[in-house]
Amino acid sequence: MKLRTLALGGMVAALYAALTVLLAPLSYGPVQLRFSEGLTLLPYFLPEAVPGLAAGCLIANLFGGYGAVDVVVGTGATLLAGVLSRRMPCLWMAALPPVLVNMLLIGGMLHVLVGTPLAATCLYVGLGEAGACFLIGLPLMRSLERRGILRRGVGGSVR
């Protein structure tokens, strides 16, 4: 593994975990808005962001209070969403996998763990995820792209 790949993945993991934990009251629970989920559009540009986001989610979920189930399911959901986002043909479509995957997997997990109604929990998680991806992530990624910091390519790149 190249040092650059490891470094980029580590930076993404650290940023995701730090944002999630620092904004903890909003980041955890059946009704949540993880600002860090705006970073889930990074795989569209950078393949290194896929494992970085998963590692950051794993670290963040260690602080979340839902235990091993959340660490496993949350990390798996983030990994799956990252892989799917990487394969999307355009940036706005790259925001769809995190919303749908988290809505179903995290909503379902919280339904089981907390006992909240499944449809309501999926809706709340999906709305929070949509806000993070479309209202935070999309403008952020477009801004970084316009400034030439990120660009979509065969391997993706960062200036």
C-alpha positions as a Markdown table, in Angstrom:
| # | Residue | x | y | z |
|---|---|---|---|---|
| 1 | Met | 0.0 | 0.0 | 0.0 |
| 2 | Lys | 1.4 | 3.4 | -0.9 |
| 3 | Leu | 2.1 | 5.9 | 1.8 |
| 4 | Arg | -0.1 | 8.5 | 0.1 |
| 5 | Thr | -3.1 | 6.1 | 0.1 |
| 6 | Leu | -2.6 | 5.2 | 3.8 |
| 7 | Ala | -2.2 | 8.9 | 4.7 |
| 8 | Leu | -5.4 | 10.0 | 2.8 |
| 9 | Gly | -7.4 | 7.2 | 4.3 |
| 10 | Gly | -6.1 | 8.1 | 7.8 |
| 11 | Met | -6.9 | 11.7 | 7.4 |
| 12 | Val | -10.5 | 10.9 | 6.3 |
| 13 | Ala | -10.9 | 8.5 | 9.2 |
| 14 | Ala | -9.6 | 11.1 | 11.7 |
| 15 | Leu | -11.8 | 13.9 | 10.3 |
| 16 | Tyr | -15.0 | 11.7 | 10.3 |
| 17 | Ala | -14.4 | 10.4 | 13.8 |
| 18 | Ala | -13.5 | 13.8 | 15.2 |
| 19 | Leu | -16.6 | 15.5 | 13.7 |
| 20 | Thr | -18.9 | 12.8 | 14.9 |
| 21 | Val | -17.6 | 12.7 | 18.5 |
| 22 | Leu | -17.3 | 16.5 | 18.8 |
| 23 | Leu | -20.9 | 16.9 | 17.7 |
| 24 | Ala | -22.0 | 13.9 | 19.8 |
| 25 | Pro | -25.5 | 15.1 | 20.9 |
| 26 | Leu | -26.5 | 15.3 | 17.2 |
| 27 | Ser | -24.5 | 12.3 | 16.0 |
| 28 | Tyr | -26.1 | 9.4 | 17.8 |
| 29 | Gly | -29.6 | 8.1 | 18.4 |
| 30 | Pro | -32.8 | 7.4 | 16.5 |
| 31 | Val | -33.0 | 11.0 | 15.4 |
| 32 | Gln | -29.6 | 12.1 | 14.3 |
| 33 | Leu | -27.7 | 14.4 | 12.1 |
| 34 | Arg | -24.1 | 13.4 | 11.6 |
| 35 | Phe | -22.4 | 16.3 | 10.0 |
| 36 | Ser | -19.5 | 13.9 | 9.3 |
| 37 | Glu | -21.7 | 12.0 | 6.9 |
| 38 | Gly | -21.2 | 14.9 | 4.5 |
| 39 | Leu | -17.8 | 13.3 | 3.9 |
| 40 | Thr | -19.4 | 10.2 | 2.5 |
| 41 | Leu | -19.3 | 11.8 | -0.9 |
| 42 | Leu | -15.5 | 11.7 | -0.9 |
| 43 | Pro | -15.4 | 8.2 | -2.4 |
| 44 | Tyr | -16.7 | 9.6 | -5.6 |
| 45 | Phe | -13.4 | 11.4 | -5.9 |
| 46 | Leu | -11.0 | 9.3 | -3.8 |
| 47 | Pro | -11.0 | 5.5 | -3.5 |
| 48 | Glu | -8.9 | 5.9 | -0.4 |
| 49 | Ala | -11.9 | 7.5 | 1.3 |
| 50 | Val | -13.8 | 4.2 | 1.3 |
| 51 | Pro | -11.7 | 2.5 | 4.0 |
| 52 | Gly | -11.0 | 5.8 | 5.7 |
| 53 | Leu | -14.7 | 6.5 | 6.2 |
| 54 | Ala | -15.3 | 3.0 | 7.5 |
| 55 | Ala | -12.4 | 3.3 | 10.0 |
| 56 | Gly | -13.7 | 6.7 | 11.1 |
| 57 | Cys | -17.2 | 5.3 | 11.6 |
| 58 | Leu | -15.8 | 2.4 | 13.6 |
| 59 | Ile | -13.9 | 4.8 | 15.9 |
| 60 | Ala | -16.9 | 7.1 | 16.2 |
| 61 | Asn | -19.3 | 4.3 | 17.0 |
| 62 | Leu | -17.1 | 3.1 | 19.9 |
| 63 | Phe | -18.3 | 6.3 | 21.6 |
| 64 | Gly | -21.9 | 6.0 | 20.6 |
| 65 | Gly | -23.4 | 3.9 | 23.4 |
| 66 | Tyr | -25.0 | 1.2 | 21.2 |
| 67 | Gly | -22.1 | -1.2 | 21.7 |
| 68 | Ala | -20.6 | -3.8 | 19.4 |
| 69 | Val | -23.8 | -4.1 | 17.2 |
| 70 | Asp | -23.5 | -0.4 | 16.2 |
| 71 | Val | -19.7 | -0.8 | 15.6 |
| 72 | Val | -20.3 | -3.7 | 13.2 |
| 73 | Val | -23.5 | -2.6 | 11.5 |
| 74 | Gly | -22.5 | 1.1 | 11.3 |
| 75 | Thr | -19.1 | 0.3 | 10.0 |
| 76 | Gly | -20.5 | -2.2 | 7.5 |
| 77 | Ala | -23.1 | 0.4 | 6.3 |
| 78 | Thr | -20.5 | 3.1 | 5.8 |
| 79 | Leu | -18.2 | 0.7 | 3.9 |
| 80 | Leu | -21.1 | -0.5 | 1.7 |
| 81 | Ala | -22.3 | 3.1 | 1.1 |
| 82 | Gly | -18.7 | 4.2 | 0.2 |
| 83 | Val | -18.2 | 1.3 | -2.3 |
| 84 | Leu | -21.6 | 2.2 | -4.0 |
| 85 | Ser | -20.9 | 5.9 | -4.0 |
| 86 | Arg | -17.6 | 5.4 | -5.7 |
| 87 | Arg | -19.4 | 3.7 | -8.6 |
| 88 | Met | -21.9 | 6.4 | -9.2 |
| 89 | Pro | -21.8 | 8.3 | -12.5 |
| 90 | Cys | -22.2 | 11.8 | -11.0 |
| 91 | Leu | -21.8 | 13.6 | -7.7 |
| 92 | Trp | -25.4 | 14.1 | -6.8 |
| 93 | Met | -26.0 | 10.3 | -7.3 |
| 94 | Ala | -23.0 | 9.6 | -5.1 |
| 95 | Ala | -25.1 | 11.0 | -2.3 |
| 96 | Leu | -27.9 | 8.4 | -2.7 |
| 97 | Pro | -26.1 | 5.3 | -1.4 |
| 98 | Pro | -25.3 | 6.7 | 2.0 |
| 99 | Val | -28.8 | 7.9 | 2.5 |
| 100 | Leu | -30.5 | 4.6 | 1.4 |
| 101 | Val | -28.0 | 2.3 | 3.1 |
| 102 | Asn | -28.0 | 4.1 | 6.4 |
| 103 | Met | -31.8 | 4.6 | 6.3 |
| 104 | Leu | -32.3 | 0.8 | 6.0 |
| 105 | Leu | -29.4 | -0.6 | 8.0 |
| 106 | Ile | -29.1 | 2.0 | 10.8 |
| 107 | Gly | -32.8 | 2.5 | 10.9 |
| 108 | Gly | -33.3 | -1.2 | 11.2 |
| 109 | Met | -30.6 | -1.6 | 13.8 |
| 110 | Leu | -32.0 | 1.2 | 16.0 |
| 111 | His | -35.5 | -0.3 | 15.7 |
| 112 | Val | -34.1 | -3.5 | 17.1 |
| 113 | Leu | -31.9 | -2.0 | 19.8 |
| 114 | Val | -34.1 | 0.9 | 21.0 |
| 115 | Gly | -37.6 | -0.4 | 20.1 |
| 116 | Thr | -38.7 | 2.6 | 18.1 |
| 117 | Pro | -41.1 | 2.0 | 15.2 |
| 118 | Leu | -39.3 | 0.8 | 12.2 |
| 119 | Ala | -40.8 | 3.1 | 9.6 |
| 120 | Ala | -40.3 | 6.2 | 11.8 |
| 121 | Thr | -36.8 | 5.3 | 12.7 |
| 122 | Cys | -35.8 | 4.7 | 9.0 |
| 123 | Leu | -37.5 | 8.0 | 8.1 |
| 124 | Tyr | -35.6 | 9.9 | 10.8 |
| 125 | Val | -32.2 | 8.4 | 9.9 |
| 126 | Gly | -32.9 | 8.9 | 6.2 |
| 127 | Leu | -33.8 | 12.5 | 6.7 |
| 128 | Gly | -30.8 | 13.2 | 8.8 |
| 129 | Glu | -28.5 | 11.4 | 6.3 |
| 130 | Ala | -30.1 | 13.3 | 3.4 |
| 131 | Gly | -29.5 | 16.6 | 5.2 |
| 132 | Ala | -25.9 | 15.7 | 5.8 |
| 133 | Cys | -25.2 | 14.4 | 2.2 |
| 134 | Phe | -27.3 | 16.9 | 0.2 |
| 135 | Leu | -27.1 | 20.1 | 2.3 |
| 136 | Ile | -23.5 | 19.7 | 3.6 |
| 137 | Gly | -21.7 | 17.1 | 1.5 |
| 138 | Leu | -22.8 | 18.1 | -1.9 |
| 139 | Pro | -22.0 | 21.9 | -1.6 |
| 140 | Leu | -18.7 | 21.1 | 0.1 |
| 141 | Met | -17.6 | 18.6 | -2.6 |
| 142 | Arg | -18.7 | 21.0 | -5.4 |
| 143 | Ser | -16.7 | 23.8 | -3.7 |
| 144 | Leu | -13.6 | 21.6 | -3.4 |
| 145 | Glu | -14.0 | 20.5 | -7.0 |
| 146 | Arg | -14.4 | 24.1 | -8.3 |
| 147 | Arg | -11.3 | 25.1 | -6.5 |
| 148 | Gly | -9.4 | 22.2 | -8.1 |
| 149 | Ile | -8.7 | 20.5 | -4.8 |
| 150 | Leu | -10.7 | 17.4 | -5.8 |
| 151 | Arg | -11.2 | 16.0 | -9.2 |
| 152 | Arg | -12.8 | 12.8 | -10.5 |
| 153 | Gly | -10.5 | 10.6 | -12.5 |
| 154 | Val | -9.5 | 7.0 | -12.8 |
| 155 | Gly | -8.0 | 7.0 | -9.4 |
| 156 | Gly | -9.4 | 10.2 | -8.2 |
| 157 | Ser | -7.0 | 12.8 | -7.0 |
| 158 | Val | -6.3 | 15.5 | -4.5 |
| 159 | Arg | -4.2 | 18.5 | -5.3 |
